[in-house]
Amino acid sequence: MVENQNGSFLEYAFEGIDGGGKTTAIKSLHKYYSEKGCNVAVLSGLSQTDFGKAIRRNIVKLNSMGMGGIRFFKEDICRSYASLDGTHADILLWDRHVYSIYAANAALPSLDVIRKAEPLISEPPKVFIMNVPPDVAWVREQEAQKGNHPITPEWLVEKHARYIDLLTTEPERFIGIDATKPLNDVFSQLTGIIDGGLLRRKQL
C-alpha cells in the first residue's frame, strides 16, 4: 500500500450521491493542474480493473452482505493504492473512496466499523462531499442515462443523509461543496482549497 508519508503529495477524495458532478470535477481539475505543471494521479474507489468490474457487476449482492462484502470494496482500494508504486504525484484525486461503502449501506452503524474491517487502508486527509439535493441528483441521473448500477429516489435520499452525517461528525476531514452551483463556481471552490494546499506544501 502507498502511504502518504510527510505529505509527499496532496490527496483528496470526491464523494457524494450520484449526479453530484464528481467525475466532471475530477476531469477538470486534472486538466487544470496538469497544465500548471503538476503531476496529477486519479484513482477510483471502484477501479476499472477486472476485480473492480466484478464488484460493479455484483454490487447489489455485496452491499446486502454487510460486513462480509466490505472486504471486497476495501481490497479494490488497496489495489488502486498499490498501482501508484514508483509513480511521482503532486496531487492524488480519488473518485470515491471508503466513504461510499458507509453511504451505500444503511445497515452499518458507523464509519468506524468499516475503518476497522480488514484490510486496513489509509485515508485521504481531505474529502470533498459534492452536495446536491436527492431530487436534483435524480433528475441529473435520468438525463445522463448511465445505467451502470441501480438507483432509486429513495436510495438517493438515504445515501444523501449519511453523507450529511459525515459532514457534521468529522468537519476537519469532510468539506461540503455546493454542487448545485454553476460548474465555474464549483471549480472555483475546489481550486481555492487545493491551491491553498499547494502553497502550504511549498512553505514546508
C-alpha positions as a printed Julia matrix, in Angstrom:
204×3 Matrix{Float64}:
   0.0    0.0     0.0
   1.16   3.56   -0.68
   1.32   5.63    2.48
   1.41   9.4     2.04
   4.33   9.94    4.38
   5.01  13.55    5.45
   2.51  14.91    2.95
   4.59  13.9    -0.07
   1.52  14.51   -2.22
  -1.8   16.25   -1.72
  -4.62  13.71   -1.54
  -8.31  14.46   -1.97
 -11.31  12.19   -2.34
 -14.56  13.13   -4.04
 -17.75  11.75   -2.53
 -21.47  12.4    -2.7
 -24.57  10.9    -4.21
 -24.86  10.11   -7.89
 -25.4   13.18  -10.04
 -23.18  15.41   -7.9
 -20.59  16.04  -10.6
 -17.67  14.15   -9.05
 -16.26  12.78  -12.31
 -16.72  16.1   -14.14
 -14.89  17.98  -11.39
 -12.02  15.5   -11.31
 -11.54  15.69  -15.09
 -11.48  19.5   -14.96
  -9.02  19.56  -12.05
  -6.76  17.01  -13.71
  -6.54  19.14  -16.85
  -6.11  22.4   -14.93
  -3.32  21.27  -12.62
  -1.55  19.21  -15.29
  -1.35  22.33  -17.44
   0.15  24.17  -14.44
   2.96  21.59  -14.34
   1.68  19.37  -11.52
   1.79  15.59  -11.71
  -1.81  14.56  -11.08
  -2.88  10.97  -10.42
  -6.52   9.87  -10.47
  -7.76   6.7    -8.78
 -11.21   5.25   -8.28
 -12.76   3.62   -5.24
 -14.23   1.18   -7.74
 -11.41   0.57  -10.19
 -11.57  -0.33  -13.87
  -9.56  -3.49  -13.24
 -11.16  -6.92  -13.67
 -11.51  -7.05   -9.88
 -13.26  -3.68   -9.77
 -15.55  -4.55  -12.67
 -16.56  -7.77  -10.9
 -17.55  -5.69   -7.87
 -19.66  -3.42  -10.07
 -21.48  -6.41  -11.55
 -22.24  -7.77   -8.08
 -22.64  -4.5    -6.18
 -26.21  -5.15   -5.0
 -25.28  -8.56   -3.62
 -22.1   -7.26   -1.95
 -23.97  -4.37   -0.32
 -26.52  -6.85    1.03
 -23.72  -8.9     2.64
 -22.92  -6.19    5.18
 -19.5   -6.66    6.76
 -18.87  -9.72    4.61
 -18.99  -7.6     1.45
 -16.91  -4.73    2.73
 -13.58  -6.5     2.33
 -14.05  -6.69   -1.45
 -14.51  -2.92   -1.73
 -11.54  -2.23    0.56
  -9.35  -4.72   -1.28
 -10.05  -2.86   -4.53
  -8.96   0.41   -2.88
  -5.76  -1.32   -1.66
  -5.03  -2.44   -5.2
  -5.59   1.09   -6.5
  -3.1    2.48   -3.97
  -0.61  -0.23   -4.94
  -0.85   0.79   -8.59
   0.87   4.08   -7.63
   4.1    2.37   -6.55
   7.0    4.15   -8.23
   4.78   6.96   -9.51
   5.56  10.55   -8.55
   2.43  12.56   -7.88
   1.92  16.09   -6.61
  -1.84  15.65   -6.35
  -3.88  12.47   -5.96
  -7.61  12.66   -6.7
  -9.98   9.84   -5.76
 -13.3    9.28   -7.5
 -14.91   7.83   -4.35
 -13.15   6.1    -1.5
 -14.1    4.03    1.55
 -16.82   6.54    2.5
 -19.03   5.34   -0.34
 -19.27   2.0     1.45
 -20.71   3.76    4.5
 -23.1    5.9     2.48
 -24.46   2.96    0.49
 -25.02   0.62    3.45
 -27.69   1.97    5.79
 -27.42  -1.18    7.94
 -23.86  -0.32    9.0
 -23.88   1.59   12.3
 -20.84   3.82   11.76
 -17.86   4.62    9.59
 -15.55   3.29   12.32
 -16.9   -0.22   11.76
 -15.75  -0.02    8.15
 -12.4    1.52    9.07
 -11.57  -1.33   11.45
 -12.52  -4.07    8.99
  -9.73  -5.87    7.13
  -7.91  -4.94    5.01
  -6.88  -1.73    6.75
  -6.33   1.18    4.37
  -5.03   4.72    4.58
  -7.49   7.57    4.09
  -7.28  10.92    2.31
  -6.9   13.77    4.82
  -9.49  15.84    2.94
 -12.71  14.67    1.32
 -14.96  16.81   -0.85
 -18.65  15.99   -0.44
 -20.27  17.12   -3.7
 -23.58  18.1    -2.18
 -26.77  18.15   -4.24
 -30.34  17.5    -3.03
 -31.58  13.99   -3.87
 -34.33  15.26   -6.17
 -31.82  17.24   -8.23
 -29.49  14.24   -8.37
 -32.35  12.01   -9.56
 -33.16  14.35  -12.45
 -29.49  14.58  -13.45
 -29.09  10.8   -13.41
 -32.2   10.3   -15.53
 -30.89  12.8   -18.06
 -27.46  11.15  -18.12
 -28.94   7.65  -18.51
 -25.76   5.96  -17.29
 -27.47   2.77  -16.17
 -24.23   1.37  -14.69
 -25.85   0.5   -11.35
 -29.39   0.56   -9.95
 -30.57   3.87   -8.45
 -33.91   4.8    -6.89
 -35.09   8.13   -5.43
 -35.42   6.5    -2.0
 -31.86   5.18   -2.12
 -30.53   8.63   -3.02
 -32.36  10.14   -0.02
 -30.84   7.58    2.37
 -27.37   7.95    0.88
 -27.54  11.76    0.99
 -28.46  11.7     4.68
 -25.41   9.59    5.52
 -23.09  11.95    3.64
 -24.56  14.88    5.57
 -23.87  12.91    8.75
 -20.18  12.7     7.78
 -20.03  16.46    7.27
 -21.25  17.05   10.81
 -19.26  14.33   12.6
 -15.82  14.95   11.02
 -15.73  18.54    9.75
 -11.91  18.56    9.81
 -11.85  15.89    7.08
 -15.08  16.37    5.13
 -15.65  19.56    3.15
 -19.09  20.34    1.75
 -19.12  21.65   -1.82
 -22.34  23.19   -3.13
 -22.62  21.25   -6.38
 -25.92  22.88   -7.35
 -23.99  25.98   -8.4
 -22.72  26.56  -11.97
 -19.66  24.48  -12.92
 -17.34  27.5   -12.84
 -18.4   28.28   -9.27
 -17.9   24.67   -8.18
 -14.48  24.65   -9.86
 -13.5   27.85   -8.03
 -14.49  26.33   -4.68
 -12.3   23.32   -5.33
  -9.25  25.11   -6.74
  -9.31  27.59   -3.88
  -8.84  24.74   -1.4
  -6.29  22.8    -3.46
  -4.27  25.93   -4.29
  -4.08  26.61   -0.56
  -2.75  23.1    -0.01
  -0.1   23.52   -2.69
   1.02  26.82   -1.17
   1.31  25.33    2.31
   3.34  22.43    0.97
   5.79  24.79   -0.73
   6.29  26.61    2.57
   7.29  23.42    4.43
